[in-house]
Amino acid sequence: MECVQCSAPNAETFVGGETIRVSTAPEDYEVQSSADTVIIVEEKSCNTLVTKELGDLVYEVENSLMKKGLISNRYGLVGYGKHGPNSYTMEGQLLNEASKFNMGVESLKFSSHFTDAMQAIMHSINYPFRSGVAKNIILLQCGRCSDTKTLLYHNVKSLLESRDIKLHILRDQEFKVGNKSPKQKILGIDSARKYVLRNSRDTALDALLTPLDTCTHLALRSNGSIFDSSSLIAKKIRDKKYFLKTVSSRISESAEAHECQVCKCVADETGYATSVCRKCYSEFSDYLPGWLNYIKHPSHIQQEITDNVKELINKADKDWPILSFKA
């Protein structure tokens, strides 16, 4: 594994099997003021026109991230169609600058075959993100995902949480109020807000129906959002610009690198070096020697200790007298 090398923050490297810690502590690597964003495109003919606008979206996302103080940001592209998910390169790189993004878009091939969004999200979760950065995934799809919560769904949900990846969805999604279309054009939603084309105090929007498919659940749980992709090809240029700024601002708003990350250098199925970063469990478990992971994961040990303590406390409540003191 030592022939596999991953990039650590501050232009350093670490080898396969090695683990580093990124945090605000002086002895650790610094958390990076930067973001990696992977755009997933469903390679169906219904996305042909919308995909042509992705360059503008990436440009606006880059501007929003830079205004927030995130620099040296990188972008990746994944397409999924007949043969499952596939990563597209830009000048031979899986992650490149915003200005190079359209090089990858030119390689997309559209058809009408069955596609699996959940597989594409899992593929993107395992993308070679840089160590210590904020991580975003943007899914551009034609329709909704399945309503069935499969084992793959639960794995994806767990990994989005542990690796602190924000999932955003752009799709041909008309938002409804009850069974009717609202008077105001609804651009998108997240777990806390509704985004409309014009400022509105329409109380009818409170009855907005949230899509209930599995991808929506994943996006909202990850502090992501869902937007109507039809606004990318709006006839009015003013409306399109407003939409792009709204989406890009929302993506940058939640783009925060977690303050404590543990990153391990591994090789993916193709042998490509990948730094897999997750949120820290605790000060205790993440400084345990690495060999202990092969015996029992530190989080499992902690859970056993917690369970045992709870059992003792419950037993004490039953068997021991309770003492109270007055000041």
C-alpha positions as CSV (number, residue, x, y, z in Angstrom):
1,M,0.0,0.0,0.0
2,E,3.0,2.4,0.4
3,C,3.1,2.8,-3.4
4,V,-0.3,4.6,-3.0
5,Q,0.1,8.2,-2.1
6,C,-2.6,10.7,-1.1
7,S,-2.3,14.5,-0.9
8,A,-2.6,16.0,2.6
9,P,-3.3,19.7,3.3
10,N,-0.3,22.0,3.1
11,A,1.1,20.3,0.0
12,E,2.2,17.2,2.0
13,T,1.5,13.5,1.3
14,F,0.6,10.4,3.2
15,V,0.7,6.8,2.1
16,G,-1.8,4.0,1.6
17,G,-3.2,2.7,4.9
18,E,-2.0,5.8,6.8
19,T,-4.5,8.0,8.7
20,I,-4.2,11.8,9.3
21,R,-6.4,14.1,11.3
22,V,-7.6,17.5,10.1
23,S,-8.9,19.9,12.8
24,T,-8.3,23.3,14.5
25,A,-5.9,21.7,16.9
26,P,-2.3,23.0,16.4
27,E,-0.8,19.4,16.2
28,D,-3.2,18.5,13.3
29,Y,-3.4,19.4,9.7
30,E,-5.4,22.6,9.0
31,V,-9.1,22.5,7.9
32,Q,-9.1,23.9,4.3
33,S,-11.0,26.9,3.2
34,S,-11.9,25.2,-0.1
35,A,-14.6,23.0,-1.6
36,D,-14.9,20.0,-3.9
37,T,-18.2,19.8,-5.9
38,V,-19.2,16.8,-8.0
39,I,-22.0,17.2,-10.5
40,I,-23.9,14.1,-11.4
41,V,-25.8,14.1,-14.7
42,E,-28.5,11.6,-15.6
43,E,-27.6,10.9,-19.3
44,K,-31.1,10.9,-20.6
45,S,-32.3,12.9,-23.6
46,C,-34.6,14.9,-21.3
47,N,-31.4,16.5,-19.8
48,T,-29.8,17.5,-23.1
49,L,-30.8,21.2,-23.0
50,V,-30.4,21.6,-19.3
51,T,-26.9,20.2,-19.4
52,K,-25.8,22.9,-21.7
53,E,-26.4,25.4,-18.9
54,L,-24.2,23.6,-16.3
55,G,-21.2,25.7,-17.2
56,D,-23.1,28.8,-16.1
57,L,-24.2,27.1,-12.9
58,V,-20.6,26.1,-12.0
59,Y,-19.5,29.6,-12.8
60,E,-22.1,31.0,-10.3
61,V,-21.3,28.4,-7.7
62,E,-17.6,29.3,-7.9
63,N,-18.4,33.0,-7.5
64,S,-20.6,32.3,-4.4
65,L,-17.9,30.1,-2.8
66,M,-15.2,32.7,-3.4
67,K,-17.4,35.4,-1.8
68,K,-17.7,33.1,1.2
69,G,-13.9,32.9,1.4
70,L,-13.5,29.4,-0.1
71,I,-10.7,29.4,-2.7
72,S,-8.9,26.9,-5.0
73,N,-12.2,25.1,-5.4
74,R,-12.5,22.0,-7.6
75,Y,-15.2,20.4,-9.7
76,G,-15.9,16.9,-10.9
77,L,-18.4,15.3,-13.3
78,V,-20.2,12.0,-13.1
79,G,-22.6,10.7,-15.7
80,Y,-25.0,7.8,-15.3
81,G,-26.9,5.9,-18.0
82,K,-27.2,2.5,-19.6
83,H,-23.9,1.2,-18.2
84,G,-24.2,2.8,-14.7
85,P,-22.1,5.7,-13.3
86,N,-19.0,6.9,-15.0
87,S,-16.5,9.7,-14.1
88,Y,-15.5,12.2,-16.8
89,T,-12.1,13.9,-16.7
90,M,-11.1,17.5,-17.6
91,E,-7.6,17.7,-19.0
92,G,-7.0,14.2,-17.5
93,Q,-8.1,15.3,-14.0
94,L,-11.1,14.0,-12.1
95,L,-11.2,17.3,-10.2
96,N,-10.4,20.6,-11.9
97,E,-11.0,24.3,-11.9
98,A,-14.5,25.8,-12.7
99,S,-13.2,27.2,-16.0
100,K,-12.3,23.6,-17.2
101,F,-15.7,22.0,-16.3
102,N,-17.3,22.2,-19.8
103,M,-14.5,20.0,-21.1
104,G,-16.1,17.1,-19.3
105,V,-19.6,18.0,-20.3
106,E,-18.7,17.6,-23.9
107,S,-18.2,13.9,-23.3
108,L,-21.6,13.1,-22.0
109,K,-23.8,10.8,-24.1
110,F,-27.6,10.9,-23.8
111,S,-30.0,8.0,-24.4
112,S,-33.3,6.7,-23.2
113,H,-32.1,3.7,-21.2
114,F,-32.9,2.8,-17.5
115,T,-30.8,4.7,-15.0
116,D,-30.1,4.3,-11.3
117,A,-29.6,7.5,-9.4
118,M,-28.7,5.8,-6.1
119,Q,-25.8,4.0,-7.7
120,A,-24.6,7.3,-9.1
121,I,-24.7,9.0,-5.7
122,M,-22.8,6.1,-4.1
123,H,-20.2,6.4,-6.9
124,S,-19.8,10.1,-6.2
125,I,-19.6,9.6,-2.5
126,N,-16.4,7.6,-3.2
127,Y,-15.0,10.3,-5.5
128,P,-11.4,11.3,-4.8
129,F,-12.2,14.4,-2.7
130,R,-9.3,16.3,-1.3
131,S,-8.4,16.0,2.3
132,G,-10.0,18.6,4.7
133,V,-12.3,20.4,2.3
134,A,-16.0,21.0,2.1
135,K,-17.8,18.4,-0.1
136,N,-20.9,18.9,-2.3
137,I,-22.8,16.6,-4.7
138,I,-25.2,18.1,-7.2
139,L,-27.6,15.6,-8.9
140,L,-29.1,16.7,-12.2
141,Q,-31.9,14.2,-13.0
142,C,-35.0,14.1,-15.1
143,G,-37.5,12.5,-12.7
144,R,-37.8,11.3,-9.1
145,C,-36.0,8.4,-7.4
146,S,-37.6,5.3,-6.2
147,D,-39.8,5.4,-3.0
148,T,-38.2,2.1,-1.8
149,K,-35.6,2.4,0.9
150,T,-33.2,-0.4,-0.1
151,L,-30.0,-1.4,1.6
152,L,-28.1,0.8,-0.9
153,Y,-30.2,3.8,0.2
154,H,-29.3,3.2,3.9
155,N,-25.6,2.8,3.0
156,V,-25.7,6.1,1.0
157,K,-27.5,7.9,3.9
158,S,-24.9,6.7,6.4
159,L,-22.0,7.7,4.3
160,L,-23.4,11.2,3.4
161,E,-23.7,11.7,7.2
162,S,-20.3,10.3,8.3
163,R,-18.4,12.0,5.5
164,D,-20.3,15.3,5.8
165,I,-21.3,15.5,2.2
166,K,-24.1,17.9,1.2
167,L,-26.4,16.5,-1.5
168,H,-28.3,19.0,-3.8
169,I,-30.8,18.0,-6.4
170,L,-31.8,19.7,-9.7
171,R,-34.6,18.1,-11.6
172,D,-37.7,18.7,-13.6
173,Q,-39.8,19.2,-10.5
174,E,-43.0,21.2,-10.4
175,F,-43.8,22.0,-6.8
176,K,-47.4,21.8,-5.9
177,V,-49.6,23.5,-3.2
178,G,-52.2,20.8,-2.5
179,N,-53.1,19.5,-6.0
180,K,-52.6,22.9,-7.6
181,S,-49.7,24.8,-9.1
182,P,-49.0,27.9,-6.9
183,K,-49.4,31.4,-8.2
184,Q,-45.8,32.1,-7.5
185,K,-43.1,30.1,-9.3
186,I,-41.4,28.0,-6.6
187,L,-37.7,27.5,-7.5
188,G,-36.8,25.0,-4.8
189,I,-36.9,24.0,-1.1
190,D,-34.7,22.8,1.7
191,S,-35.5,21.6,5.2
192,A,-36.1,25.2,6.4
193,R,-37.1,27.4,3.5
194,K,-39.0,27.8,0.2
195,Y,-37.3,29.7,-2.6
196,V,-39.6,31.6,-5.0
197,L,-39.0,33.6,-8.2
198,R,-40.4,36.8,-6.6
199,N,-40.6,37.8,-3.0
200,S,-44.0,36.6,-1.7
201,R,-46.0,36.5,1.5
202,D,-48.5,34.1,0.1
203,T,-49.6,31.9,3.1
204,A,-50.8,29.3,0.6
205,L,-47.2,28.3,0.2
206,D,-47.3,26.8,3.7
207,A,-49.3,23.9,2.2
208,L,-46.5,23.1,-0.3
209,L,-46.1,19.3,-0.9
210,T,-42.6,18.0,-0.4
211,P,-41.6,15.2,-2.8
212,L,-41.3,11.9,-0.8
213,D,-38.8,9.9,-2.8
214,T,-35.6,8.5,-1.4
215,C,-33.3,11.1,-3.1
216,T,-35.3,14.0,-1.6
217,H,-34.9,12.4,1.9
218,L,-31.1,12.1,1.4
219,A,-30.8,15.7,0.2
220,L,-32.8,17.2,3.0
221,R,-31.1,15.0,5.7
222,S,-27.7,16.1,4.5
223,N,-28.6,19.8,4.8
224,G,-28.9,20.0,1.0
225,S,-31.7,21.3,-1.2
226,I,-34.0,20.4,-4.2
227,F,-34.5,22.9,-7.1
228,D,-36.6,22.8,-10.3
229,S,-34.1,22.4,-13.2
230,S,-36.6,23.8,-15.7
231,S,-35.6,27.3,-14.5
232,L,-32.2,26.7,-16.0
233,I,-33.7,27.0,-19.4
234,A,-36.2,29.8,-18.6
235,K,-37.1,32.0,-21.6
236,K,-36.6,35.2,-19.6
237,I,-32.9,35.8,-19.1
238,R,-33.6,37.8,-15.9
239,D,-35.5,34.7,-14.4
240,K,-32.6,32.4,-15.4
241,K,-30.0,34.7,-13.7
242,Y,-32.1,34.9,-10.6
243,F,-32.4,31.2,-10.4
244,L,-28.6,30.6,-10.9
245,K,-27.8,33.1,-8.1
246,T,-30.4,31.5,-5.8
247,V,-29.1,28.0,-6.3
248,S,-25.4,28.9,-6.1
249,S,-26.0,31.0,-2.9
250,R,-27.8,28.0,-1.3
251,I,-25.0,25.6,-2.3
252,S,-22.3,27.9,-0.9
253,E,-24.3,28.6,2.3
254,S,-24.0,25.0,3.5
255,A,-20.5,24.4,2.0
256,E,-18.5,24.1,5.3
257,A,-15.6,21.8,5.9
258,H,-16.2,19.9,9.1
259,E,-14.0,21.3,12.0
260,C,-12.6,17.8,12.7
261,Q,-11.9,15.1,10.1
262,V,-10.1,11.8,10.0
263,C,-8.7,11.0,6.6
264,K,-7.4,7.6,5.5
265,C,-5.4,7.0,2.3
266,V,-6.8,4.1,0.3
267,A,-6.8,2.8,-3.3
268,D,-10.1,2.6,-5.1
269,E,-11.1,-0.4,-7.4
270,T,-9.0,1.1,-10.2
271,G,-5.9,1.6,-8.0
272,Y,-6.4,5.4,-7.9
273,A,-5.3,7.0,-4.6
274,T,-8.2,8.4,-2.6
275,S,-8.3,10.2,0.7
276,V,-11.5,9.1,2.5
277,C,-12.4,11.6,5.1
278,R,-15.1,11.3,7.8
279,K,-16.1,13.4,10.8
280,C,-14.2,12.6,14.0
281,Y,-16.0,10.3,16.4
282,S,-14.4,11.8,19.5
283,E,-11.1,12.9,20.9
284,F,-10.7,9.5,22.5
285,S,-11.4,7.1,19.7
286,D,-9.6,9.0,16.9
287,Y,-6.3,9.0,18.7
288,L,-6.4,5.3,19.5
289,P,-3.6,3.3,17.7
290,G,-4.5,2.1,14.2
291,W,-4.0,-1.6,14.9
292,L,-7.0,-1.5,17.3
293,N,-9.4,-0.9,14.4
294,Y,-8.7,-4.4,13.2
295,I,-9.8,-5.9,16.5
296,K,-12.9,-3.7,17.2
297,H,-13.8,-0.3,15.9
298,P,-13.4,2.4,18.6
299,S,-17.0,3.6,18.1
300,H,-18.2,0.1,18.9
301,I,-16.1,0.0,22.1
302,Q,-17.5,3.4,23.1
303,Q,-21.0,2.2,22.5
304,E,-20.4,-0.9,24.6
305,I,-19.1,1.2,27.4
306,T,-22.1,3.6,27.2
307,D,-24.5,0.7,27.2
308,N,-22.8,-0.9,30.2
309,V,-22.9,2.4,32.1
310,K,-26.6,2.9,31.3
311,E,-27.3,-0.7,32.5
312,L,-25.5,0.1,35.8
313,I,-27.4,3.3,36.3
314,N,-30.7,1.6,35.6
315,K,-29.8,-1.1,38.1
316,A,-28.8,1.6,40.6
317,D,-32.1,3.3,40.2
318,K,-33.8,0.1,41.2
319,D,-31.5,-1.1,44.0
320,W,-29.9,1.9,45.5
321,P,-31.4,4.7,47.7
322,I,-31.6,8.1,46.1
323,L,-29.9,10.8,48.1
324,S,-30.9,14.4,47.6
325,F,-29.1,17.5,49.0
326,K,-30.4,20.9,49.8
327,A,-28.3,24.0,49.4
